[in-house]
Amino acid sequence: MRVTEGTNFNLIRDNIQRSRGRMEKLQGQTATLKKLNTPSDDPVGAAKVLEVRTEKVNNDQYQMNAKMAQTFLNNSDHALSELSEILVRAKEIALSQSSGASSNDDTRIGVAEEVTQLFKQAVAAGNRRIGDRFLFGGYKTTTPPIDPEGKYVGDDGQMMVEIGNDVFISVNVPGFEAFNTNPKRTPDLNGPYMHNRTPASKDEAGPENVNVFDELQTLRINLLTGNIEGIRNTLERFDQAHSNLVAMRARVGSRIQGIQSTELSIDRHNLTNAALTSQLEDADMAQVVSDLAKEETVFKSSLASSQKLIQPTLMDFLK
């Protein structure tokens, strides 16, 4: 079969264009340090990289949620710790003033003023907030959960945030639970923090409720009135309230630990995904440079051989 000049020309042109295309691709990899620059380079790999990047964006949001939750819980723990210290001091006062032999009207009036200050500190701790959001109000985060008289005006809402894929955690401790040893037995069953709850009978409700703020007020009144028996009765109740705060702190601590474990898991997952993305995307520069040098040689050889196939010159052929 006779090979025409046109056939030779088309063959040479196609070879040169393919060689130039390979060189351009290798030069692009050299410039970007990546072997996957367009979806057409590796459709399957590009789809996997896109999936990994989407997962990375989700994980970044989970970590932001986790940091916010940890901030809320850490500040809640500090406030509960402050309340615990206040109750310890209040019990010390009650213990020292629970005997007529070790106290008198003047000393009781004097320490009653300290209890008043402890009460104010307790209210301030109960109204602790981050920015404009109160920690212990349940869903009611925009208004103080404790009024000046020590009454709880929040609700029992648990604010849940997603810190991992389908992993939710409560970022708050409602004062409804923190400030009462047995919320079902709170005196005001129709109060704002008992909404949507069915009052239990005495047997079902369990032991009598102890409220942090009520006990401080009770101690102050007993000190002012010289009620020694009333002062003694507060000792055990302060212990109950303190134990409840310790339990709340333990619950907060377990949540913080859970958040930290989830963050570590996400970090490890991100590292695995980063390694996978690098394997799919990053170019082996030693291999790329070697291939580019070979392709330049092929390109030059194609140009040189074209002069022998087309005589006397390409320009003459085109004429």
Rosetta silent file (secondary structure, phi, psi, omega in degrees, C-alpha in Angstrom):
SEQUENCE: MRVTEGTNFNLIRDNIQRSRGRMEKLQGQTATLKKLNTPSDDPVGAAKVLEVRTEKVNNDQYQMNAKMAQTFLNNSDHALSELSEILVRAKEIALSQSSGASSNDDTRIGVAEEVTQLFKQAVAAGNRRIGDRFLFGGYKTTTPPIDPEGKYVGDDGQMMVEIGNDVFISVNVPGFEAFNTNPKRTPDLNGPYMHNRTPASKDEAGPENVNVFDELQTLRINLLTGNIEGIRNTLERFDQAHSNLVAMRARVGSRIQGIQSTELSIDRHNLTNAALTSQLEDADMAQVVSDLAKEETVFKSSLASSQKLIQPTLMDFLK
SCORE:     score description
SCORE:     0.000 S_00000001
   1 L     0.000  132.896 -176.826    0.000    0.000    0.000 S_00000001
   2 L   -78.910  130.092  177.228    1.383    3.373   -0.978 S_00000001
   3 L   -94.757  117.150 -177.478    1.963    5.825    1.882 S_00000001
   4 L   -81.974  167.617  177.102    1.191    9.342    0.720 S_00000001
   5 H   -65.160  -34.908  178.430    2.825   12.543    1.877 S_00000001
   6 H   -64.536  -38.434  177.707   -0.418   13.519    3.572 S_00000001
   7 H   -63.430  -44.877  178.152   -0.413   10.320    5.600 S_00000001
   8 H   -59.709  -43.519 -178.594    3.160   10.973    6.723 S_00000001
   9 H   -62.555  -46.239  179.665    2.296   14.502    7.682 S_00000001
  10 H   -62.220  -39.572  179.107   -0.753   13.467    9.748 S_00000001
  11 H   -63.771  -46.246  179.716    1.245   10.773   11.529 S_00000001
  12 H   -63.315  -44.558 -179.511    4.051   13.158   12.406 S_00000001
  13 H   -60.607  -43.957 -179.470    1.612   15.835   13.546 S_00000001
  14 H   -63.956  -42.649  179.807   -0.303   13.397   15.781 S_00000001
  15 H   -63.118  -43.283 -179.474    2.885   12.061   17.369 S_00000001
  16 H   -65.740  -41.521  179.553    4.195   15.550   18.092 S_00000001
  17 H   -65.015  -40.902  178.371    0.857   16.657   19.570 S_00000001
  18 H   -64.556  -42.954  179.385    0.640   13.591   21.824 S_00000001
  19 H   -63.779  -42.866  178.747    4.215   14.111   22.997 S_00000001
  20 H   -64.491  -38.600  177.754    3.568   17.796   23.625 S_00000001
  21 H   -62.776  -41.661  177.639    0.377   16.939   25.553 S_00000001
  22 H   -64.723  -39.067  178.363    2.276   14.507   27.781 S_00000001
  23 H   -64.668  -42.865  179.039    4.946   17.149   28.384 S_00000001
  24 H   -61.534  -40.433  178.427    2.328   19.758   29.305 S_00000001
  25 H   -64.066  -43.713  179.146    0.737   17.346   31.776 S_00000001
  26 H   -67.007  -38.540  177.398    4.096   16.566   33.387 S_00000001
  27 H   -65.551  -36.031  175.404    4.997   20.256   33.526 S_00000001
  28 H   -63.808  -40.481  176.996    1.643   20.917   35.228 S_00000001
  29 H   -65.400  -36.131  177.947    2.431   18.258   37.819 S_00000001
  30 H   -65.223  -38.782 -177.475    5.832   19.861   38.357 S_00000001
  31 H   -73.504  -38.904 -175.679    4.219   23.262   38.921 S_00000001
  32 H   -97.034  -12.667 -176.296    1.425   22.076   41.247 S_00000001
  33 L    63.803   19.665 -178.959    3.248   19.130   42.861 S_00000001
  34 E  -128.915  142.979  176.864    0.047   17.157   42.252 S_00000001
  35 L   -93.242  -11.200  179.768   -0.734   14.357   39.833 S_00000001
  36 L  -116.496   92.977 -177.679   -4.484   14.935   40.157 S_00000001
  37 L  -105.930  -26.844  176.638   -5.227   18.406   38.817 S_00000001
  38 L  -134.629  155.013  179.376   -8.488   17.784   36.952 S_00000001
  39 H   -56.227  -30.145 -178.991  -11.185   15.118   37.382 S_00000001
  40 H   -69.212  -18.643  178.625  -10.201   13.633   34.013 S_00000001
  41 H   -64.000  -38.016  179.441   -6.749   12.759   35.387 S_00000001
  42 L  -162.309   88.528 -175.579   -8.323   10.091   37.613 S_00000001
  43 H   -55.370  -43.483 -179.191  -12.152   10.141   37.872 S_00000001
  44 H   -66.322  -45.841  179.259  -12.288    7.545   40.656 S_00000001
  45 H   -63.552  -39.870  179.350   -9.503    9.215   42.620 S_00000001
  46 H   -62.986  -40.576  178.304  -11.081   12.664   42.139 S_00000001
  47 H   -63.579  -41.079  179.593  -14.403   11.405   43.510 S_00000001
  48 H   -67.214  -39.642  178.432  -12.657    9.927   46.557 S_00000001
  49 H   -63.672  -41.890  178.416  -10.707   13.158   47.181 S_00000001
  50 H   -62.875  -39.295  178.298  -13.931   15.163   47.004 S_00000001
  51 H   -63.964  -42.392 -179.787  -15.547   12.787   49.489 S_00000001
  52 H   -66.033  -40.606  179.901  -12.597   13.120   51.875 S_00000001
  53 H   -65.791  -39.025  176.328  -12.634   16.921   51.622 S_00000001
  54 H   -62.311  -41.555  178.045  -16.356   17.012   52.375 S_00000001
  55 H   -64.860  -36.451  177.910  -15.755   14.835   55.415 S_00000001
  56 H   -64.297  -40.457  177.461  -12.943   17.166   56.508 S_00000001
  57 H   -62.118  -43.865  178.085  -15.322   20.152   56.370 S_00000001
  58 H   -62.590  -42.862  179.962  -17.846   18.242   58.506 S_00000001
  59 H   -64.261  -36.626  176.940  -15.140   17.239   60.979 S_00000001
  60 H   -61.939  -40.242  178.412  -13.989   20.854   61.276 S_00000001
  61 H   -67.688  -40.054  177.039  -17.546   21.847   62.213 S_00000001
  62 H   -59.948  -41.078 -178.972  -17.753   18.999   64.738 S_00000001
  63 H   -68.145  -35.835  174.894  -14.518   20.201   66.332 S_00000001
  64 H   -63.507  -42.982  177.008  -15.842   23.758   66.551 S_00000001
  65 H   -61.492  -40.726 -178.966  -18.973   22.415   68.252 S_00000001
  66 H   -64.482  -40.863  178.986  -16.809   20.364   70.618 S_00000001
  67 H   -65.454  -40.235  177.257  -14.725   23.398   71.606 S_00000001
  68 H   -63.665  -44.175  179.593  -17.888   25.413   72.266 S_00000001
  69 H   -63.117  -41.115 -179.315  -19.341   22.575   74.349 S_00000001
  70 H   -65.488  -37.304  177.325  -16.103   22.200   76.289 S_00000001
  71 H   -62.994  -45.240  178.240  -16.070   25.929   77.042 S_00000001
  72 H   -60.382  -47.222 -175.027  -19.631   25.767   78.376 S_00000001
  73 H   -70.383  -37.749  177.996  -18.930   22.707   80.496 S_00000001
  74 H   -62.679  -42.996  178.907  -15.619   24.000   81.869 S_00000001
  75 H   -69.270  -34.363  175.254  -17.250   27.231   82.989 S_00000001
  76 H   -63.693  -41.568  179.523  -20.168   25.288   84.452 S_00000001
  77 H   -63.196  -40.480  178.351  -17.713   23.155   86.409 S_00000001
  78 H   -63.015  -41.847  179.697  -15.983   26.273   87.769 S_00000001
  79 H   -65.736  -42.103  178.239  -19.309   27.717   88.890 S_00000001
  80 H   -64.858  -36.602  176.607  -20.326   24.434   90.554 S_00000001
  81 H   -63.638  -41.156  178.111  -16.939   24.296   92.274 S_00000001
  82 H   -63.362  -41.155  177.250  -17.487   27.818   93.592 S_00000001
  83 H   -63.896  -39.110  178.004  -20.909   26.829   94.912 S_00000001
  84 H   -60.494  -43.453  179.166  -19.382   23.782   96.601 S_00000001
  85 H   -64.760  -36.989  177.681  -16.838   25.985   98.376 S_00000001
  86 H   -62.488  -43.097 -179.837  -19.622   28.343   99.465 S_00000001
  87 H   -67.128  -37.016  177.497  -21.555   25.434  101.008 S_00000001
  88 H   -61.354  -44.648  178.873  -18.430   24.170  102.769 S_00000001
  89 H   -65.389  -40.049  179.288  -17.921   27.589  104.316 S_00000001
  90 H   -62.510  -39.578  178.294  -21.609   27.823  105.240 S_00000001
  91 H   -65.872  -38.515  177.369  -21.396   24.454  107.002 S_00000001
  92 H   -59.948  -41.905  178.132  -18.311   25.608  108.898 S_00000001
  93 H   -64.797  -45.284 -179.540  -20.264   28.631  110.117 S_00000001
  94 H   -61.932  -39.660 -179.453  -23.249   26.497  111.065 S_00000001
  95 H   -65.553  -41.746 -178.499  -21.012   24.067  112.922 S_00000001
  96 H   -71.460  -24.219 -177.033  -19.269   26.808  114.867 S_00000001
  97 L  -106.083   10.714 -175.828  -22.578   28.463  115.803 S_00000001
  98 L   -86.038    1.398  179.376  -24.589   25.305  116.550 S_00000001
  99 L  -127.673  132.928  178.424  -23.776   25.338  120.265 S_00000001
 100 L   -64.758  -23.962 -178.850  -24.799   28.000  122.752 S_00000001
 101 L   -73.485  -25.900 -176.178  -21.546   27.429  124.621 S_00000001
 102 L  -106.516    5.066 -179.405  -19.424   28.458  121.630 S_00000001
 103 L  -149.054  164.161  175.107  -21.558   31.343  120.356 S_00000001
 104 L  -144.006 -178.482 -175.958  -23.705   34.234  121.457 S_00000001
 105 H   -60.368  -39.484 -177.869  -26.070   36.728  119.904 S_00000001
 106 H   -66.035  -43.949 -179.302  -23.275   39.060  118.870 S_00000001
 107 H   -67.157  -38.289 -179.516  -21.225   36.369  117.112 S_00000001
 108 H   -66.293  -39.758  177.895  -24.298   34.974  115.382 S_00000001
 109 H   -65.414  -37.888 -179.894  -25.293   38.406  114.068 S_00000001
 110 H   -64.499  -46.764 -178.170  -21.736   38.945  112.872 S_00000001
 111 H   -75.964  -20.107  176.031  -21.507   35.686  110.909 S_00000001
 112 H   -61.220  -34.840  176.881  -25.054   36.204  109.579 S_00000001
 113 H   -65.200  -37.852  176.719  -23.606   39.066  107.556 S_00000001
 114 H   -65.034  -39.247  178.303  -21.005   36.690  106.118 S_00000001
 115 H   -64.014  -35.924  176.225  -23.771   34.249  105.180 S_00000001
 116 H   -59.606  -42.537  178.504  -25.537   37.109  103.404 S_00000001
 117 H   -67.821  -36.659  176.572  -22.406   37.651  101.329 S_00000001
 118 H   -62.941  -38.811  178.625  -22.160   33.907  100.675 S_00000001
 119 H   -62.777  -43.809  179.548  -25.734   33.966   99.415 S_00000001
 120 H   -63.725  -39.206  177.254  -24.939   36.826   97.020 S_00000001
 121 H   -64.496  -38.977  179.259  -21.867   34.942   95.784 S_00000001
 122 H   -64.670  -41.842  177.904  -23.999   31.837   95.256 S_00000001
 123 H   -62.541  -41.744  178.811  -26.541   33.804   93.205 S_00000001
 124 H   -62.978  -40.322  178.236  -23.710   35.257   91.124 S_00000001
 125 H   -66.743  -39.047  178.696  -22.305   31.759   90.525 S_00000001
 126 H   -67.709  -23.409  178.980  -25.757   30.463   89.586 S_00000001
 127 L  -101.348   21.930  178.726  -26.082   33.313   87.086 S_00000001
 128 L   -62.086  143.648 -178.375  -22.700   32.674   85.506 S_00000001
 129 E  -144.670  162.593  172.526  -22.676   33.215   81.759 S_00000001
 130 E  -115.693  115.659 -174.149  -20.493   33.129   78.657 S_00000001
 131 L    64.500 -120.092  179.063  -20.991   36.254   76.617 S_00000001
 132 L  -109.532   18.014 -177.728  -24.742   36.846   76.767 S_00000001
 133 E  -113.666  120.704  179.486  -25.713   33.218   77.394 S_00000001
 134 E   -78.771  142.853 -171.290  -26.442   32.035   80.934 S_00000001
 135 L   -81.032  -35.768 -167.899  -25.144   28.567   81.783 S_00000001
 136 L  -106.613   14.500 -176.045  -27.729   27.200   84.197 S_00000001
 137 L   -91.542    6.402 -175.104  -31.032   28.412   82.724 S_00000001
 138 L    71.014 -128.924  176.005  -31.762   25.373   80.556 S_00000001
 139 L   -75.189  -20.267 -177.908  -33.202   26.648   77.274 S_00000001
 140 L   -85.797   81.652 -174.237  -33.643   30.108   78.814 S_00000001
 141 L   -94.986   -4.266 -175.119  -30.132   31.345   78.165 S_00000001
 142 L  -100.435   -6.917  179.199  -30.900   35.046   77.711 S_00000001
 143 L  -128.137  149.446  179.837  -32.201   35.835   81.221 S_00000001
 144 L   -59.110  130.137 -179.250  -30.655   35.169   84.659 S_00000001
 145 L   -76.004  -17.942 -179.610  -31.890   31.783   85.960 S_00000001
 146 E  -116.712  123.941  178.194  -31.675   32.893   89.629 S_00000001
 147 L   -83.028  171.767 -176.303  -33.590   35.948   90.814 S_00000001
 148 L   -58.955  -22.487  179.003  -32.273   38.144   93.683 S_00000001
 149 L   -87.627   -1.454  178.707  -34.302   36.102   96.206 S_00000001
 150 L    89.719   14.041  178.882  -32.656   32.865   95.098 S_00000001
 151 L   -88.655  139.316  179.626  -35.621   31.452   93.154 S_00000001
 152 E   -84.296  124.108 -177.695  -34.922   29.444   90.017 S_00000001
 153 L  -120.269   15.118  175.143  -36.749   30.889   87.004 S_00000001
 154 L   -89.243 -157.987  175.585  -35.133   28.819   84.232 S_00000001
 155 L  -132.038 -172.373 -176.277  -36.277   25.463   82.885 S_00000001
 156 L  -105.077   27.871 -177.637  -34.894   21.924   82.698 S_00000001
 157 L   -70.213  140.856  176.166  -33.880   22.043   79.004 S_00000001
 158 L  -108.406  117.148 -179.377  -30.818   20.148   77.824 S_00000001
 159 L   -87.599  115.027 -176.286  -29.016   21.856   74.913 S_00000001
 160 E  -100.973  138.553  173.763  -27.572   19.170   72.632 S_00000001
 161 E  -128.713  152.961 -179.549  -24.821   19.719   70.081 S_00000001
 162 E   -93.488  116.447 -178.940  -23.337   17.305   67.547 S_00000001
 163 E  -107.799    1.218  177.401  -19.635   16.755   68.193 S_00000001
 164 E  -164.067  173.526 -179.637  -19.265   13.789   65.819 S_00000001
 165 L   -62.854  107.987 -177.424  -21.225   11.957   63.187 S_00000001
 166 L    62.645   26.419  175.975  -24.488   11.193   65.050 S_00000001
 167 E  -113.579  111.056 -177.134  -22.711   11.867   68.378 S_00000001
 168 E  -114.514  148.508  179.066  -24.638   14.385   70.487 S_00000001
 169 E  -144.915  146.345  178.016  -23.805   15.736   73.933 S_00000001
 170 E   -80.757  130.594 -176.574  -25.502   18.125   76.338 S_00000001
 171 L   -95.894   -2.578 -175.568  -23.498   21.325   76.816 S_00000001
 172 L  -132.089  159.387  172.076  -25.355   22.590   79.874 S_00000001
 173 L  -117.482  106.291 -179.513  -26.362   21.584   83.387 S_00000001
 174 L   -61.006  136.608  177.057  -29.805   23.029   84.175 S_00000001
 175 H   -60.008  -24.154  175.186  -29.936   24.705   87.557 S_00000001
 176 H   -50.348  -38.160 -179.975  -33.162   22.761   88.044 S_00000001
 177 H   -94.789  -35.279 -173.553  -30.936   19.723   88.718 S_00000001
 178 H   -72.286  -36.209 -171.950  -27.778   21.363   90.031 S_00000001
 179 L   -96.310   -0.832  179.477  -29.313   23.478   92.789 S_00000001
 180 E  -127.994  137.470  178.176  -31.814   20.887   94.077 S_00000001
 181 L   -77.602  -28.803  179.206  -31.095   17.477   95.552 S_00000001
 182 L  -144.607   84.012 -173.272  -34.523   16.162   94.543 S_00000001
 183 H   -56.155  -29.561 -179.544  -36.165   18.449   91.955 S_00000001
 184 H   -64.827  -21.130 -178.338  -39.432   16.458   91.989 S_00000001
 185 H  -103.977   21.368  176.775  -39.943   17.511   95.592 S_00000001
 186 L   -62.570  144.731 -174.571  -39.408   21.248   95.056 S_00000001
 187 L   -58.835  -40.466 -175.430  -41.918   23.237   97.136 S_00000001
 188 L   -96.828   91.115 -177.863  -43.458   25.087   94.168 S_00000001
 189 L   -71.336  -14.937  177.989  -44.738   22.337   91.903 S_00000001
 190 L  -102.119   10.100 -178.166  -46.343   24.926   89.649 S_00000001
 191 L   -68.871  170.963 -174.686  -43.186   26.989   89.366 S_00000001
 192 H   -63.811  -24.524 -177.052  -41.513   27.836   86.073 S_00000001
 193 H   -94.550    6.875  177.047  -39.008   25.024   86.372 S_00000001
 194 H  -113.312   17.566 -177.760  -41.647   22.343   86.901 S_00000001
 195 L   -62.482  146.373  177.071  -43.481   22.889   83.613 S_00000001
 196 L    61.370   20.257  177.586  -44.765   19.779   81.834 S_00000001
 197 L  -114.687  141.720  178.290  -44.007   17.647   84.896 S_00000001
 198 L   -92.578  118.256 -179.878  -46.532   15.564   86.788 S_00000001
 199 L   -56.987  133.344 -179.212  -46.180   16.080   90.565 S_00000001
 200 L   -91.111  156.997  175.233  -45.277   12.841   92.258 S_00000001
 201 L   -71.717  168.166 -176.975  -46.747   11.567   95.485 S_00000001
 202 H   -58.934  -43.369 -178.299  -44.587   11.691   98.598 S_00000001
 203 H   -67.555  -40.130 -177.907  -43.626    8.032   98.358 S_00000001
 204 H   -71.771  -32.622 -173.444  -42.848    8.250   94.648 S_00000001
 205 H   -74.444  -23.579  179.259  -40.899   11.494   94.934 S_00000001
 206 L    88.909 -157.116 -175.015  -38.348   10.159   97.419 S_00000001
 207 L   -65.118  162.736 -178.618  -36.499   12.188  100.071 S_00000001
 208 L   -63.435  145.676 -179.498  -37.197   15.823  100.745 S_00000001
 209 L   -77.415  143.828  173.680  -35.605   18.335   98.406 S_00000001
 210 L  -120.853  122.971 -179.503  -32.712   20.529   99.538 S_00000001
 211 E  -106.864  132.755 -175.923  -32.169   23.779   97.652 S_00000001
 212 H   -55.303  -49.141 -173.853  -28.790   25.528   97.832 S_00000001
 213 H   -73.826  -36.798  177.261  -30.179   29.054   98.072 S_00000001
 214 H   -62.432  -39.975 -177.554  -32.986   28.184  100.459 S_00000001
 215 H   -68.829  -37.001  176.380  -30.537   26.593  102.904 S_00000001
 216 H   -64.533  -41.904  177.712  -28.271   29.642  102.900 S_00000001
 217 H   -65.565  -39.943  178.793  -31.262   31.859  103.600 S_00000001
 218 H   -62.098  -43.030  178.470  -32.460   29.481  106.306 S_00000001
 219 H   -61.947  -43.548 -179.144  -29.055   29.554  107.986 S_00000001
 220 H   -61.767  -44.108 -179.617  -28.984   33.352  107.902 S_00000001
 221 H   -64.908  -42.483  179.467  -32.460   33.621  109.457 S_00000001
 222 H   -64.394  -35.294  176.747  -31.618   31.078  112.179 S_00000001
 223 H   -66.510  -42.449 -178.530  -28.450   32.993  113.011 S_00000001
 224 H   -68.646  -33.139 -178.281  -30.337   36.286  113.295 S_00000001
 225 H   -92.180   -5.447 -179.918  -33.063   34.743  115.444 S_00000001
 226 L    71.606   27.473 -178.770  -30.681   32.688  117.596 S_00000001
 227 L   -83.966   91.332 -176.085  -32.405   29.402  116.655 S_00000001
 228 H   -63.989  -41.850 -179.521  -29.697   26.923  117.674 S_00000001
 229 H   -63.699  -40.712  177.977  -31.762   23.871  116.752 S_00000001
 230 H   -63.397  -37.860  177.421  -32.470   25.335  113.324 S_00000001
 231 H   -63.402  -42.937  179.741  -28.752   25.954  112.797 S_00000001
 232 H   -62.743  -37.468 -177.958  -27.995   22.331  113.689 S_00000001
 233 H   -66.181  -21.710 -179.034  -30.606   21.075  111.235 S_00000001
 234 H   -76.563  -18.011 -174.422  -28.820   22.795  108.364 S_00000001
 235 H   -59.955  -52.804 -178.807  -25.645   20.723  108.812 S_00000001
 236 H   -66.403  -34.819 -178.355  -26.950   17.543  107.221 S_00000001
 237 H   -69.575  -35.243  174.251  -28.805   19.485  104.558 S_00000001
 238 H   -64.055  -37.999  177.038  -25.643   21.318  103.546 S_00000001
 239 H   -61.597  -42.500 -179.741  -23.967   17.914  103.212 S_00000001
 240 H   -64.230  -45.172  179.850  -26.754   16.739  100.900 S_00000001
 241 H   -64.143  -39.144  179.247  -26.573   19.858   98.750 S_00000001
 242 H   -65.537  -43.074  178.840  -22.781   19.591   98.577 S_00000001
 243 H   -61.147  -38.172  178.487  -22.965   15.924   97.564 S_00000001
 244 H   -64.727  -40.513  178.260  -25.393   16.836   94.795 S_00000001
 245 H   -65.274  -38.382  177.053  -23.003   19.492   93.465 S_00000001
 246 H   -62.682  -41.196  178.226  -20.162   16.969   93.535 S_00000001
 247 H   -64.062  -39.861  177.541  -22.319   14.549   91.532 S_00000001
 248 H   -62.964  -40.421  178.838  -23.108   17.316   89.026 S_00000001
 249 H   -65.558  -36.647  176.995  -19.391   18.060   88.655 S_00000001
 250 H   -64.455  -39.354  178.249  -18.716   14.382   88.056 S_00000001
 251 H   -64.659  -42.437  178.064  -21.351   14.373   85.332 S_00000001
 252 H   -63.142  -42.467  179.707  -19.780   17.460   83.751 S_00000001
 253 H   -61.342  -39.479  178.871  -16.338   15.873   83.969 S_00000001
 254 H   -66.316  -35.382  177.457  -17.521   12.725   82.187 S_00000001
 255 H   -66.992  -43.194  178.905  -18.959   14.846   79.386 S_00000001
 256 H   -61.264  -41.855  177.831  -15.707   16.775   79.013 S_00000001
 257 H   -62.904  -40.382  177.629  -13.805   13.496   78.879 S_00000001
 258 H   -63.151  -39.343  177.855  -16.206   12.217   76.223 S_00000001
 259 H   -63.765  -44.370 -179.301  -15.664   15.380   74.166 S_00000001
 260 H   -63.615  -40.096  177.727  -11.898   15.031   74.400 S_00000001
 261 H   -63.806  -41.035  178.625  -12.065   11.387   73.318 S_00000001
 262 H   -65.442  -39.721  178.132  -14.243   12.327   70.346 S_00000001
 263 H   -62.454  -42.083  178.151  -11.829   15.109   69.374 S_00000001
 264 H   -63.337  -40.138  178.944   -8.908   12.682   69.450 S_00000001
 265 H   -63.140  -42.123  178.649  -10.863   10.240   67.306 S_00000001
 266 H   -65.507  -41.009  178.691  -11.626   12.988   64.766 S_00000001
 267 H   -60.317  -43.808  179.075   -7.968   14.072   64.730 S_00000001
 268 H   -64.852  -39.386  179.560   -6.854   10.506   64.002 S_00000001
 269 H   -65.530  -38.954  178.461   -9.487   10.206   61.280 S_00000001
 270 H   -65.024  -37.980  178.004   -8.337   13.488   59.719 S_00000001
 271 H   -64.749  -41.522  177.981   -4.742   12.253   59.680 S_00000001
 272 H   -63.061  -43.369  178.740   -5.816    9.043   57.940 S_00000001
 273 H   -65.790  -37.147  178.262   -7.800   11.019   55.385 S_00000001
 274 H   -63.559  -40.695  178.195   -4.885   13.405   54.842 S_00000001
 275 H   -65.230  -40.188  178.563   -2.590   10.473   54.102 S_00000001
 276 H   -65.442  -43.395  178.260   -5.145    9.029   51.679 S_00000001
 277 H   -61.589  -41.937  178.528   -5.587   12.386   49.930 S_00000001
 278 H   -61.939  -40.581  179.553   -1.829   12.764   49.623 S_00000001
 279 H   -64.275  -37.063 -178.218   -1.565    9.303   48.106 S_00000001
 280 H   -80.578  -34.304 -171.274   -4.265   10.121   45.545 S_00000001
 281 H   -99.587  -44.965 -169.342   -3.251   13.702   44.753 S_00000001
 282 E   -71.669  141.004  179.643    0.429   14.278   45.342 S_00000001
 283 L   -88.852  147.575  172.056    2.905   13.621   42.575 S_00000001
 284 L   -82.371   99.819 -170.491    6.098   11.642   42.974 S_00000001
 285 H   -62.501  -35.279  177.681    8.433   14.462   41.982 S_00000001
 286 H   -61.787  -42.377  179.307   11.407   12.214   41.314 S_00000001
 287 H   -68.735  -39.848 -179.036    9.278   10.160   38.940 S_00000001
 288 H   -63.823  -45.023 -179.874    7.741   13.267   37.346 S_00000001
 289 H   -63.477  -40.825  178.633   11.135   14.871   36.680 S_00000001
 290 H   -64.088  -44.684  179.935   12.443   11.618   35.232 S_00000001
 291 H   -65.824  -35.885  179.713    9.371   11.208   32.997 S_00000001
 292 H   -66.337  -40.379  177.836    9.604   14.834   31.874 S_00000001
 293 H   -63.797  -41.499  178.425   13.226   14.394   30.844 S_00000001
 294 H   -64.703  -41.179 -178.183   12.315   11.249   28.892 S_00000001
 295 H   -68.012  -33.150  175.351    9.365   12.987   27.237 S_00000001
 296 H   -64.488  -37.651  177.374   11.578   15.911   26.168 S_00000001
 297 H   -65.616  -43.230  178.173   13.905   13.418   24.539 S_00000001
 298 H   -62.138  -41.842 -179.095   10.982   11.766   22.766 S_00000001
 299 H   -62.793  -45.433  179.007    9.687   15.155   21.623 S_00000001
 300 H   -64.253  -37.819  178.708   13.067   16.167   20.209 S_00000001
 301 H   -65.857  -38.093  178.353   13.393   12.783   18.495 S_00000001
 302 H   -63.309  -41.300  178.697    9.955   13.219   16.948 S_00000001
 303 H   -65.428  -40.190 -178.403   10.951   16.592   15.576 S_00000001
 304 H   -68.667  -40.905 -178.462   14.230   15.215   14.212 S_00000001
 305 H   -70.431  -26.447 -179.521   12.633   12.178   12.586 S_00000001
 306 H   -64.235  -29.894  179.664    9.959   14.323   10.956 S_00000001
 307 H   -67.662  -29.178 -179.501   12.639   15.992    8.855 S_00000001
 308 H   -82.347  -30.707 -177.481   13.604   12.641    7.326 S_00000001
 309 H   -78.668  -30.000 -177.961   10.042   11.509    6.623 S_00000001
 310 L  -113.209  113.631 -176.703    9.007   14.685    4.876 S_00000001
 311 L  -115.613  142.688   -3.546   11.348   15.816    2.086 S_00000001
 312 L   -81.692  -28.179  178.800   12.709   18.250    1.520 S_00000001
 313 L  -148.251  164.734  175.547   10.912   20.243    4.265 S_00000001
 314 H   -64.678  -36.140  179.452    7.555   20.578    5.875 S_00000001
 315 H   -64.412  -39.133  177.380    7.144   24.020    4.354 S_00000001
 316 H   -64.289  -38.787  179.470    7.682   22.647    0.912 S_00000001
 317 H   -62.369  -41.228 -178.882    5.027   20.011    1.573 S_00000001
 318 H   -67.079  -31.256  177.241    2.546   22.644    2.699 S_00000001
 319 L   -68.024    0.000    0.000    3.151   24.629   -0.444 S_00000001
